[in-house]
Amino acid sequence: PSPPPKPAPAPAPVPSSVEAAMLAANAAPAVFDARAAAVAALQAEIDAEEEEERATSAEDASRLAAERRERANRASRDCPYLDTVNRALLDFDFEKCCSVSLSPNNVYACLVCGKYFAGRGPNTHAYTHSLEATHHVFMNLHTGKVYCLPDAYEIVDRSLDDIRHVLDPTFTPAQIEETETKKMWSRGLDGTDYLTGAIGLNNLKATDYVNVVLQALMRVKPVRNFFLRSARGGNESGGGGGGAAAAASDDQSLLVQRFGELTRKIWNSRNFKGQVSPHEFMQAVLASSRRRFLVDKQSDPVDFMTWLLNTLHRDLSGKMKGGSSVINHCFQGELEVTSVGRPGETGESAKMPFYTLALDLPPPPLFQDAMENNFIPQVPLSQILRKFDGETPHEVLRPTPGVKTYKISRLPRYLIVHYKRFTKNNFFVEKNPTIVTFPVKSLRLGDHVPVPTRPNAIPGGGQPVDSTYDLVANVCHDGKPAEGSYRAMVHHVADGNWYEVNDLVVSEVLPQQVVLTECYLQIYQLREGDGGGGGAVAMDAA
């Protein structure tokens, strides 16, 4: 017979809640002791490592640090993504702000697609772009340093120096001198050739009036060299450093910084393309002029040049009246203005500084000639310069009505001439088509108007100062007053030729073609060895 089955074990008694609490309380000290032992062991391990590090000699520490730096440098030099950089898509002329958040802080340029993004750490737009688009090479637009994302290591490679030079060009003293003596032709990435210093400027919409003024000012050697030497905006500390090597100076205005950057880009012989866009410069103009000069509305180049020169002088010297700057040193002259009273009365004379000489054109004919054609009159420059002979009276309405005479009491180093070609009334604007005949070289101002004399205390005292000028820039207007456009003709000293710049189109012209235009604004340069200068607020003379 089979053995009787074993009785089932009795179920374990379920402890009450009070008994469970007592068991947990008894187990807590054991768990606490285990954790305390683990912490103590970890602290002992850390103390041992620190003791070991302290025991390591200084030579071993320096050797280990050098090895770590070498490994980091080897990794940065051996970046596998450098071949993805696309220089044809890089354009540093536009405002440097993030294309997603529009933030201007800590902006990086993707060297693969050319877009701008903010930041490079996790959860930033540049970091996200590197993951989504698999673009890994980014350049900081402020420092010029290049990083690989998302790995976040710096790329050190000399092959990226050309991109830094396009971002913020720098010039040595020898290179600055070569702008006057060495003709430098370059080729863009698209295969087009361009002459350094004679490149086109992009018309943003109706900014041809800005482009012609910039092209004319680039012919003024002291102004150009001043901003070529500067490091991001007129800081005379020098031209070393790199793209960013020098941060924008805090004591310089935004307009001065942007004008300096644009000057260095125009004279950069290593541009990726044969044109420059004055986008950032126009942003500074909008802010500084309080929207007086707009992108989508054409303005007068003479008004813009007068405002620009006065604003640059104020920002560079820190004074609106008085002070000294490269602007005053180049352009400021002085007029002696005499109020003509009744016969026998002696008029009052006053000295007035000026930047531009305004010349009046004779009125055009109202009737047709015998062939029933409206002929275009011509007038020599010597005839309209009689306004400043100190004897010819002129009626003025501002600031108070009266009759005055004008005489040049100090010649500027660069003479800016403005021909009053437009007249306004309550209904429309009229344009005077009179052609002014002028010499391209050797304008002897002393043969047409009285010029100042040298002080008696110096050799040659009492003799007239040298007053021979050469034309360096000519701005003309084409078309109707409300629908026309402006173009500039500039003289390239290193090349020796004249070039017509119509926004992006640059073409060589003969000197004889320069005098056939409806000139509106001109800049003449005093022959080397002569000079001028000043130190007060300037305005349009008469």
C-alpha positions in Angstrom: 0.0 0.0 0.0 1.1 3.5 -0.8 2.3 5.7 2.0 -0.1 8.3 3.2 0.3 11.7 1.7 2.3 14.3 3.6 0.2 17.1 5.1 0.5 20.5 3.4 2.7 22.9 5.2 0.9 25.5 7.2 0.9 29.0 5.6 3.3 31.4 7.1 1.6 33.8 9.4 1.1 37.2 7.8 2.7 39.9 9.9 0.6 42.7 11.0 1.3 46.3 10.0 3.0 47.0 13.3 5.2 44.0 12.9 6.1 45.1 9.3 7.1 48.5 10.5 9.3 47.0 13.2 11.1 44.8 10.6 11.7 47.8 8.3 13.1 49.8 11.2 15.5 47.0 12.0 16.7 46.7 8.3 17.2 50.5 7.8 20.5 50.6 9.8 21.9 47.8 7.7 21.1 49.6 4.4 22.5 52.9 5.8 25.7 51.2 6.8 26.1 49.7 3.3 25.7 53.1 1.7 28.0 54.8 4.1 30.6 52.1 3.4 30.3 52.7 -0.4 30.7 56.4 0.0 33.7 55.9 2.2 35.3 53.6 -0.3 34.7 56.1 -3.2 36.2 58.9 -1.1 39.2 56.8 -0.3 39.6 56.1 -4.0 39.4 59.8 -4.9 41.9 60.6 -2.1 44.3 58.0 -3.5 44.0 59.4 -7.0 44.7 62.9 -5.8 47.7 61.7 -3.8 49.0 59.9 -6.8 48.6 63.0 -8.9 50.4 65.1 -6.3 53.1 62.5 -6.3 53.6 62.8 -10.0 56.5 65.0 -10.9 56.1 68.4 -12.8 57.9 66.9 -15.8 55.4 64.1 -16.1 52.5 66.5 -15.7 53.8 68.7 -18.5 54.5 65.7 -20.7 50.9 64.4 -20.2 49.5 67.9 -21.0 51.6 68.1 -24.1 50.4 64.7 -25.2 46.8 65.7 -24.7 47.3 68.9 -26.7 49.0 67.0 -29.5 46.1 64.5 -29.6 43.6 67.4 -29.8 45.6 69.2 -32.5 45.9 66.0 -34.5 42.2 65.6 -34.3 41.5 69.2 -35.3 43.9 69.1 -38.3 42.6 65.8 -39.5 38.9 66.9 -39.7 37.3 64.6 -42.3 34.7 67.2 -43.3 37.0 69.9 -44.8 36.2 68.7 -48.3 32.5 69.6 -47.8 33.3 73.4 -47.6 31.7 75.2 -50.5 33.3 78.6 -51.1 31.0 79.5 -53.9 28.0 79.7 -51.5 29.8 81.9 -48.9 28.7 85.6 -48.8 29.7 87.7 -45.8 28.3 91.0 -47.1 24.9 90.6 -45.5 23.8 91.3 -41.9 25.3 88.8 -39.6 22.3 87.4 -37.7 20.8 83.9 -37.3 18.6 82.8 -40.2 16.2 81.2 -37.8 16.0 83.4 -34.7 17.4 86.6 -36.2 19.6 87.0 -33.2 22.9 88.9 -33.9 24.7 87.3 -30.9 27.2 84.4 -31.3 26.5 83.8 -35.0 28.2 81.0 -36.9 28.3 80.6 -40.7 27.8 77.1 -42.1 30.7 76.7 -44.6 28.8 74.1 -46.5 25.6 76.0 -47.4 26.5 79.5 -46.4 23.6 80.1 -43.9 23.9 81.8 -40.6 23.0 80.1 -37.3 23.3 81.1 -33.6 25.4 79.2 -31.1 27.2 75.9 -31.3 26.3 74.1 -28.1 23.5 71.5 -27.7 20.0 72.8 -28.4 21.3 75.7 -30.5 20.3 76.3 -34.1 23.8 75.6 -35.5 23.9 72.3 -33.6 20.5 71.3 -34.8 21.4 72.2 -38.4 24.5 70.0 -38.2 22.4 67.0 -37.3 19.5 67.6 -39.7 21.5 68.6 -42.8 24.7 66.7 -41.9 26.7 70.0 -42.4 29.6 69.9 -39.9 32.0 72.9 -40.5 31.0 76.2 -38.9 32.9 79.5 -38.6 32.4 82.1 -35.9 31.7 85.4 -37.6 33.2 87.4 -34.8 36.4 85.5 -34.0 37.0 83.6 -37.3 37.5 80.3 -35.5 36.2 77.2 -37.2 34.5 74.3 -35.4 33.2 70.9 -36.3 29.7 70.2 -35.1 28.2 68.3 -33.3 31.7 67.0 -32.1 32.4 70.6 -31.0 36.2 70.6 -31.6 38.1 73.4 -33.2 39.4 72.9 -36.7 43.0 74.3 -37.2 43.8 74.3 -40.8 45.7 76.8 -43.0 43.4 76.1 -45.9 40.7 78.1 -44.2 42.7 81.3 -44.1 41.3 82.5 -47.4 37.8 82.4 -46.0 38.9 84.4 -42.9 40.5 87.0 -45.2 37.2 87.4 -47.1 35.3 87.7 -43.9 37.5 90.5 -42.6 40.4 91.6 -44.9 43.5 92.9 -43.4 46.4 94.9 -45.0 50.0 95.4 -44.2 51.7 98.8 -44.8 53.4 97.4 -47.9 50.1 96.2 -49.3 48.5 99.6 -48.6 51.2 101.3 -50.6 50.8 98.8 -53.5 47.2 100.0 -54.0 48.7 103.1 -55.7 51.5 101.4 -57.6 50.6 97.8 -58.4 47.8 96.8 -60.7 46.2 93.7 -59.3 43.8 91.7 -61.5 42.0 88.8 -59.7 39.7 86.1 -60.7 36.5 85.1 -58.8 35.3 81.7 -58.2 32.8 82.1 -61.1 35.7 82.7 -63.5 35.2 86.4 -64.0 38.2 88.8 -63.8 38.1 92.0 -61.8 40.5 94.8 -61.0 41.1 95.4 -57.3 39.6 98.7 -56.3 37.4 99.0 -59.4 34.6 96.5 -58.6 30.9 96.8 -58.8 28.5 97.6 -55.9 25.2 95.9 -55.7 22.1 98.1 -56.1 19.8 97.0 -53.2 16.8 98.6 -54.8 17.3 102.4 -55.3 20.8 102.8 -53.8 22.6 104.0 -56.9 23.1 107.4 -55.2 25.0 105.6 -52.4 27.1 103.5 -54.8 28.4 106.5 -56.7 29.4 108.3 -53.6 31.2 105.3 -52.2 33.0 104.8 -55.6 34.1 108.4 -55.5 35.4 108.3 -51.9 37.4 105.2 -52.7 39.6 107.5 -54.9 40.6 109.6 -51.9 44.0 108.2 -50.9 44.2 109.4 -47.2 40.6 108.2 -46.5 41.2 104.9 -48.1 44.5 104.2 -46.4 43.1 105.3 -43.0 40.4 102.6 -43.2 42.7 100.0 -44.7 45.0 100.4 -41.8 42.1 100.2 -39.3 41.0 97.1 -37.5 37.3 96.9 -37.9 36.2 100.4 -38.0 38.7 103.2 -37.9 40.8 102.0 -35.0 44.3 103.2 -35.9 46.0 100.5 -33.9 47.1 98.8 -37.2 46.1 96.3 -39.7 47.3 93.0 -38.2 45.3 90.3 -36.9 42.8 88.4 -38.8 39.1 88.2 -39.5 38.5 88.4 -37.3 41.4 88.8 -35.1 40.3 92.2 -33.7 36.9 92.8 -32.3 35.0 95.8 -33.2 36.1 98.7 -31.1 33.5 99.8 -28.6 34.4 103.5 -28.9 33.7 103.6 -32.6 30.2 104.2 -34.1 28.5 101.6 -36.2 28.7 103.8 -39.3 32.5 104.1 -39.0 32.9 100.4 -38.5 30.7 99.5 -41.5 32.4 102.1 -43.7 35.8 100.6 -42.8 34.7 97.1 -43.5 33.3 98.1 -46.9 36.5 99.9 -47.8 38.6 96.9 -47.0 36.3 94.6 -49.0 36.4 96.8 -52.1 40.2 96.8 -52.1 40.6 93.1 -51.2 42.4 91.3 -54.0 41.3 87.8 -52.7 37.5 88.2 -52.9 35.5 85.2 -54.0 33.6 87.4 -56.5 34.1 90.6 -58.3 31.4 92.6 -56.5 30.5 93.8 -53.0 27.0 94.4 -51.5 26.8 97.4 -49.2 24.0 95.8 -47.2 25.5 96.2 -43.7 26.7 99.7 -44.6 23.1 100.7 -45.6 21.8 99.3 -42.3 24.2 101.6 -40.4 23.1 104.5 -42.7 19.4 103.9 -41.9 20.1 103.9 -38.2 22.5 106.9 -38.1 20.4 109.1 -40.4 17.1 108.1 -38.7 15.8 106.8 -42.0 16.6 110.0 -43.9 18.3 107.9 -46.6 16.4 104.8 -47.6 17.0 101.7 -49.6 13.9 101.8 -51.7 13.8 105.6 -52.4 16.4 107.5 -54.4 18.0 110.5 -52.8 20.5 113.2 -53.9 24.1 112.1 -53.9 25.3 115.5 -52.8 23.0 115.5 -49.8 24.2 112.0 -48.9 27.9 112.8 -49.3 27.6 116.0 -47.2 25.8 114.0 -44.5 28.2 111.1 -44.6 31.3 113.3 -44.4 30.0 115.4 -41.5 28.9 112.2 -39.6 32.2 110.4 -40.1 34.0 113.5 -38.9 31.8 113.8 -35.8 32.2 110.1 -35.0 36.0 110.1 -35.6 36.8 113.3 -33.8 34.1 113.2 -31.2 33.1 116.8 -32.0 30.6 118.3 -34.5 32.3 121.7 -34.3 36.1 121.7 -34.3 38.1 118.6 -33.8 40.4 116.9 -36.2 39.9 113.9 -38.4 41.0 112.5 -41.7 37.8 113.8 -43.2 38.6 117.4 -42.4 42.2 117.0 -43.4 41.2 116.0 -46.9 38.0 117.9 -47.8 37.6 121.0 -45.7 38.3 124.4 -47.2 37.3 127.8 -46.2 35.4 130.6 -47.9 35.4 134.3 -47.2 31.8 135.5 -47.5 31.2 139.2 -47.7 27.7 140.9 -47.5 27.3 143.6 -50.1 25.5 146.6 -48.8 24.5 149.9 -50.3 27.1 151.8 -52.5 29.8 153.3 -50.3 29.0 150.9 -47.4 31.5 148.3 -46.3 30.0 144.9 -46.0 30.6 142.4 -43.2 32.9 139.5 -43.9 32.9 136.1 -42.3 34.8 132.8 -42.7 32.8 129.8 -43.5 34.2 126.2 -43.8 33.0 124.0 -46.7 33.1 120.5 -48.0 31.6 121.1 -51.4 31.6 124.1 -53.8 28.2 124.6 -55.5 28.4 126.0 -59.0 25.4 127.5 -60.8 24.7 126.5 -64.4 23.3 129.0 -66.9 19.6 128.4 -67.7 18.9 126.3 -70.8 17.4 127.9 -73.9 13.6 128.1 -74.0 13.2 128.2 -77.8 14.3 126.0 -80.7 17.0 126.9 -83.1 16.6 127.5 -86.9 16.5 123.7 -87.5 13.7 123.4 -85.0 15.8 121.4 -82.7 16.6 122.0 -79.1 20.4 122.2 -78.9 22.3 121.4 -75.7 24.4 124.4 -74.6 27.9 124.1 -73.3 29.7 126.2 -70.7 33.4 126.1 -69.7 34.2 125.5 -66.1 36.2 128.7 -65.9 33.0 130.7 -66.6 30.9 129.3 -63.7 33.9 129.5 -61.3 33.6 133.3 -61.4 31.1 132.9 -58.6 34.1 132.6 -56.3 36.2 135.5 -57.6 35.3 137.7 -54.6 33.7 140.4 -56.9 30.7 138.9 -58.6 27.6 139.5 -56.4 25.0 136.8 -55.8 21.6 137.0 -54.4 20.8 134.6 -51.5 17.6 133.8 -49.8 18.9 131.7 -46.9 19.4 132.2 -44.0 18.5 135.8 -44.7 17.9 137.5 -48.0 20.8 139.6 -49.3 23.6 140.0 -51.8 27.0 138.4 -51.1 30.3 137.7 -52.7 32.5 134.6 -52.2 36.2 134.1 -52.2 38.3 131.0 -51.4 40.5 131.7 -48.4 41.9 128.2 -47.9 42.1 125.4 -50.5 41.2 121.8 -49.5 43.4 118.9 -50.4 40.5 117.3 -52.3 38.1 119.7 -53.9 34.4 118.5 -54.2 32.5 120.4 -56.9 28.7 120.2 -57.1 26.9 121.4 -60.3 23.3 122.6 -59.5 21.6 120.7 -62.3 18.1 120.3 -60.6 15.7 123.1 -59.7 12.5 122.4 -57.7 9.2 124.3 -57.6 5.8 123.5 -56.2 4.9 121.3 -59.1 7.8 119.4 -60.5 11.6 119.1 -60.7 13.5 120.4 -63.8 16.9 119.2 -65.0 19.4 121.5 -66.7 21.1 119.6 -69.6 24.0 122.0 -70.0 27.3 120.3 -70.7 30.2 121.6 -68.6 33.6 121.4 -70.3 36.3 120.8 -67.8 39.9 119.5 -67.9 40.6 116.0 -66.6 44.1 116.9 -65.7 45.8 120.2 -64.6 42.9 122.4 -63.5 44.8 125.5 -62.6 42.3 127.1 -60.2 44.5 130.1 -59.7 44.0 131.1 -63.3 40.3 131.5 -62.8 39.7 132.7 -59.2 41.9 134.3 -56.6 43.7 131.8 -54.4 45.3 132.2 -51.0 48.9 133.3 -50.6 51.7 131.8 -48.6 52.5 133.4 -45.2 55.4 135.9 -45.3 57.2 134.0 -42.6 58.0 131.0 -44.9 60.1 130.8 -48.1 58.1 132.0 -51.0 55.9 134.1 -48.7 53.4 136.3 -50.5 53.2 134.0 -53.5 50.0 132.2 -54.4 49.7 128.6 -53.1 49.9 125.8 -55.5 46.4 125.3 -56.9 46.7 122.6 -59.7 44.0 119.9 -59.4 43.5 116.6 -61.2 40.1 114.9 -61.5 39.8 111.6 -59.8 36.0 110.9 -59.8 33.1 112.1 -61.8 29.4 111.4 -60.9 26.8 112.0 -63.7 23.1 111.7 -64.0 21.2 110.0 -66.9 17.6 110.2 -67.7 14.7 112.3 -66.4 14.9 113.9 -62.9 12.4 111.5 -61.3 13.3 108.4 -63.3 17.0 108.7 -64.0 20.0 107.0 -62.4 23.5 107.9 -61.3 26.8 106.4 -62.5 30.4 107.1 -61.6 33.5 107.4 -63.6 36.7 106.9 -61.5 40.4 107.1 -62.2 42.4 104.0 -61.1 45.9 105.3 -60.2 47.7 102.0 -60.4 46.1 101.1 -63.7 46.2 104.6 -65.1 42.9 104.2 -66.8 39.3 105.5 -66.3 36.5 103.1 -65.5 32.8 103.7 -65.6 30.9 102.0 -62.7 27.2 101.6 -63.1 26.2 99.5 -60.1 27.6 96.0 -60.9 28.8 96.8 -64.4 32.4 98.0 -64.7 33.8 99.0 -68.1 36.9 100.9 -69.2 36.3 104.3 -70.8 38.5 106.9 -72.5 39.3 110.2 -70.7 37.6 112.0 -73.6 34.3 110.3 -72.7 34.4 111.6 -69.2 33.9 115.2 -70.3 30.9 114.4 -72.4 28.6 113.4 -69.5 26.1 115.5 -67.6 28.4 115.8 -64.6 26.7 116.4 -61.3 29.4 115.8 -58.6 33.2 115.8 -59.0 36.3 115.2 -56.8 39.6 116.9 -57.7 42.9 116.1 -56.1 45.5 118.7 -55.4 48.9 117.8 -56.9 51.3 116.0 -54.6 53.3 118.3 -52.3 50.3 120.7 -51.8 48.0 120.5 -48.9 45.1 121.9 -47.0 43.3 121.2 -43.8 40.8 122.4 -41.3 38.9 121.8 -38.1 35.3 122.9 -38.1 31.9 121.9 -39.2 31.5 122.0 -42.9 28.6 122.5 -45.2 27.7 123.0 -48.8 29.2 126.3 -49.8 26.6 128.7 -51.2 
